[in-house]
Amino acid sequence: MRPEPPAHFRRTIMERLGLQGFLSPVGRIILRNLERKPIQALLSILGIALAVALLVSGRYAQDVMQYLIDVQFQTIQRDDVTIVFNEPRPARVRYEVDRLPGVLYAEPFRSVAARLRYEHRTHKIAIMGLEPLGNLHQLVDRNLNPVDLPPEGMVLTTKLAEILGVSPDDRLTVEVLEGARPMREVTVAGLADELVGLSAYMDLRALNRLMQEGASLSGAYLAVDARQLDRLYTQLKRTPAIANVALRQATIDSFTKTIAQSQAIVTTIQVVFACIVAFGVVYNAARIALSERGRELATLRIIGFSRGQIAVVLLGEQAVLTLTAIPVGFGVGYGIAALMSIAYNTELYRFPLVISKASYGFAFVVVAIAALFSGLLVRRQLDRLDLIAVLKTRE
């Protein structure tokens, strides 16, 4: 029942360092109030930082999907059309493919279903035989530098090598699952890094030798004149020897549409929650400060401070807390994104840690707007402050 003891005031860190001359009287009041209640200030910073982190981590999924599309369909798979024959065809068929309407360049490939075995670990996959100097389907490392396809041996994607527990120079047992079903020993010649699926690659001629067959092909990657793409697609669909036709742009559009719809919903939800968190923390902190320090602010008004100056005193504290919390939130959001990239490391796809500058800017703008809106509401209450009622002392 006893009244609250008087607050214990002391010099701030800035004043102990002799830097108070760089601050105005209002600035010194703001720093003193923040230092007087460090736990409350830290909790406010934490709340706003979590709102920023929610926005950064939410935009991470959108950034990484765009990066995945760019790498997979602009750097690795650069063909316009992929065709697959209904059965392996002799090498001379590539000349017939070259004569198709609109085809500028064709790169054949051979696909062989096989089971890769190393010690007790096995995995079924299609071994892709590519031309070593091909441009329409490239192998890249983690830094997106081209990986040369060796004349002998097999190149595995890093995730497949991890599943099998192999490294370069290890020998794999290859059980072919078609034709005469031969079993061979193949050396792991290198590793490539892809973000989608699992793959095993060999030189096209080396794969033909592994199968003990002549030069045969399973399909081709095509670079096509865009003006004749529709005509080519119509002819390919009517060709009995072609079992499947895949258009790169149609694949990208379908993938982007699906991702865009799901990401739009997720991003909207996260923006709403982040705004609520940021607004709630800033507004609640400002309202508490107004109720606790109403007498001080009223006194400042009476001794000559303007409404704008006492608003700067009250809302300046929240501005300092918000500006301090934003870089902290960037760091927390980056950490959450790093954990997500570890979690999304599956056979189907792998998420690299990629966050764009636009995502950081988006988080900054959203939190700043939420803080500004809450500050305007508190400013309206501050303008209606009843000086006489506030200064009345209860006995």
N, C-alpha and C positions, 0 to 999 in steps of 0.2 A: 504493500500500500504506500510505500515511501516514494516520493517523486524521483524521477530519473536523475542520476548524478550529472553534473556538468561534464560536457565533453572535454577530453584532454587534447589540447592542441599543441603541436610542435612544428618545427621547421620541416618543410618538405625536402626531398632529395635535391631538387633543383636549387633550393635556397642554401642547403649545406654545401653544394658545389659552387655556389656563388654565381649562378646563372639566372637569378631572378630578374636581373635587369633586362633580359631578353623577353620577358613576359609582361603583359599588361596586368593591371589589378584584377580584371575579370579572369584572365588566364591563371593567375596564382590562386584565385578562389576555386577554380575548377580542379586544379591539381591537389589542393589541400583536401577537398571533399573526397576525391578518389582515393587518396592515400589514407584517409581516416577510416574507410570501410573497405579494406582490400579484399576480404572474402566475398562481399557482395559484388564488387567489381569483377572479380575473377569468375563468379558464377554467371554474370551477365555476358562476359566475353565468351565463356564456354557455350552458352545457349545460342548466341548469334553465330559462333563458329560452326556449330552443328548444322544450322540452317544453310550456311555457305557450303559445308561439306556435302549436304544432301543434294544440293544443286549440281556441284561438280561431279559427284559420283553418278548422278542421274544422267548427266550429259555424256559421261564416259562411254556408255553403251552405244550412243549415237555416233560418237567420234570413232570408236573402234570398228563399227560396222561399215562406215564410210571408208576407213583405211583398208579394211578387209576386201571390200569391193574393188578399190583402186589397185591393190596389190594382185589380187587373184585374176582380175579381168583386164588389167591394163599392163601389168608387168609379166605375169606368168602365162596366162592364156590370152594371146593376142590375135587369135584367129577370129574371123567373122562368122564362119560356119564350120561345124564339125559333122562329118558323115561317118556312119558305121555300116560296113557291109554285112549282109546276112550270113556270110561265111568267109573264111580267109580266101583272098584272091591273089593271083600271080602279080609280080611286080609291074608287068606291062600295063596294068589297069590304071596306073598313075597318069599315063599319057592320055587316056580317055578322060580322066578327071580334069586334066589341064585344058581339055577342049570344051568343057562345059561352059555355057554362057555366063559371062561376068567374072569368071575365075581369073584372078591375076597371078596367083601363086598357090601351089599346093605342097603340103608336107605330109607324106604318108606315115602311118604308124602301125605297129603290130601289137595286139593285146592278147595276152595268154593268161588264162586262169591257172593259179598255182597255189600251193600251200608252202609257205616258208617255215622252216624248222631250224631252231637253234637250241641245243641241249633239250630241255623238256618243254620249251615254249614254241607254240605254233601260231600261224595267222594266215587265213585265206585272203588272197588279194589278186588283182589283175596286174601282171607285169607289163609295163608299157615299153615297147621298143620304139625309140625315136631316132631321127637322123641327128648325128652329133653336132652339126653346125646349123640346126634349125633355128628359125626366128619366131615362129608362131606359137611355140610352146617352150618356154625357157625354164631352166632350173636355177634357183637362186639360193643364196645363203641367208643368214639372219639379217645381214645388212643390205639385202637386196642386190648383192653383187652376183653376176652370172657364175654358175657352176658348170664346168666343162664335163661332158659325158665321156667317160673313158672308153677306149675300144674294147676292153674286157672288164668283167666284173659288173657289179650292180650298185646303183645309187639308191639309198633309202631316204625317205623323209625322216626328220629327227624324231617325230612321235612314234613312227613305226619301229625305228631302231631302239627307242626306249622300251617299247612293248616287248620286243624280242630280246632285249638285253645285249645288243651287239654294238660294236664300234668298228671303225675302218680296219681292214685287214683280217677281220674274222671271216670264217667260212660258213656259209649257210647251206642247208640241204633244201633243194628246190624240188617239190613233188608236183609235176605238171598234171593238171586235172582235165586235159583234153587230148584228143588224138591217141597216140600210143602210150600216153601217160608215163613218159620217162622220168627218172629221178637223177638229179645232177647236183654237183657241189659247185657253188659260186662264191667268189670272194666279194665282201663288201668293200667297194672301191672308194666310197665317199658318202657324204650326207648332204641333203638339200633341206631347205626350210620352207614349208608350205603351211598356210593357215587353215586350209579346208581339206578334210579327209586324210587318208593314208595312201601313199603311193610308193611303188618300186619301179625304177627305170633302168633300162639297159640300152646300149647301142643296138640299133635295128638289126644290123648284120650279126652281131653277137647273139641276139635272141634267136634269129633264124638258125644259127649254128647250134645253139642250145637245144632247139626243137628238132635238129637234124632234118630240116626241111629246106627247100629252095627259098628264094627270095619271095616271101608272101606278105600280104598286107591285110590289116583288119579294117582300115578306114583311113581318113585323111583330114587334116586341118586345112581350111581354105581361107585365103585372103580374097575378098570379093569386091567388085565395083558396086557401090551402094545403089547406083541407078538401075542395076540389073538384078538386084537381090530378089525381088519378087518373082521375076521370071525364072531364076535359078531354083528357087525354093519349089515352085510349081513343078518344074521338071524333075527335081530330085524325089519329090513325093510320088511321082508316077513311075519311077525306076524300080523294078522288082528287086534288083540286086542290092538296093540300099535299104537297110532295116531301120535306121534311125537318122534323123536330121535335127541338129541342135543349133539354134541361132544365138549368138552371144548376146546381142542386144535384147532379145526377148528374155533370156535368162536373167540379165541384169535388171530389166524392168520388173519382172516378176519378183525377184529377190528384194529389190528396193521397195516395191509397193507393199510387200508383206511386212518388211522391217519398219517402213515409215508408219504404217497404221499402228503397229504395236508400240513403237517408240513414241508416237504422238500421245497415246493414252498414258503411258508411263511418265513421260516428261510433264504432261499437264498435272497429273496427280502430285508429282514431286514438287513442282513449282507452287502449287496450292499449299501443300504442307510446309514448304520452306517459308512462304510468305506468312503463314499463320504463326510459325515458330518465331521468325524474326520480328514480326509485328508484336506478338505477345510479349517477347522478352523486352524489347525496347519500350513499349508502352507501359508494361507493368513496372519496369525499373523507374521510368520517369514519373509515373503516378505515385509510387512509393516515395521517391525523392521529394515530390511536391507536397505530399502529406506530412513528411518528416520535417521539411525545411520551409514550410509555409511561413512561419514566423520570421525566419531569417530573410526570406525574399520580400516579405511585406516591409520589414525594417529597411532593406535596401531601397525600396521604392520611396519610402518616406524621407530618407536622407538625401534623395536626389537622383537615384538610378532610374533610368527610363524603363519602360516595359520591354523594349528590345534588349537592353543590357541584362535584365534579370532572366529574360528568355535565353540569352546566350549562356548565362551561368548554369541554368538548369539543363538545357538541351545540349550545351557544349560537352557536358559530361557524357551524355549518351552518344554524341558524335565521336568522342575520343574512344569510347568503348567499342563502337561499331567499327571504326577504322583499325583498331587494334585486333579485333576479332576476325576481320576478313582475311588477312594473310595466314592466321592460324587455321581458319576454315579451309583455305587452299591446301595447306599441308595435310590436314585430316582427310579432306576429300581425295587427295592424291594417294594417301595410305589405303583408304577404302577401295579405290580403283585398283591398286596393286594387289589387294587381297582378292578382288573379283577376277583379275587376270590369272591368278593362280588357280582359282576355283573353276574357271572356264577353260580348262586344258584337257579336252576330251578327244576321242578319236574322230568325232564329227567336225570340230573346229577348235581353234586356239585363239584366245584373245591376247594380243600384245598390249603393253601399257602405253596407250596413246591418248593424250588429252590435249585438245587444241586450245589456242589462245582465246578463241571465241567462247569456249565453255567457261573459262575463268572470267571473261568479260561479262558473260550472261549472268553468272552467279553474283558478280559485283553489282550489276545494275538492279537485279531483282531485290537483293537485300537492301541496297541503298534506297530504292523506292519504298519498300516496306518500312524502313526506319524513318524516312522523310514523312510518310503519311501518319505514322504514329506520333511523330514530333509535332505535326500540325494540329492534331487533336489535343495534345497536351498544351500547346501554345494558346489555343482558344480558351482552355480552362484557366490558364495563367492570366490571360487578359481580363477575365471576369473575377479575379481575386479580390475579395472584400477585405480591404486593409484594416478597417476598424474591427471587424469580427475576428480576424486572425490575431490581432494584437491584444485582444482581451485576455487577461490572465485569470484562469479559474482558481478560486480559493480552495 
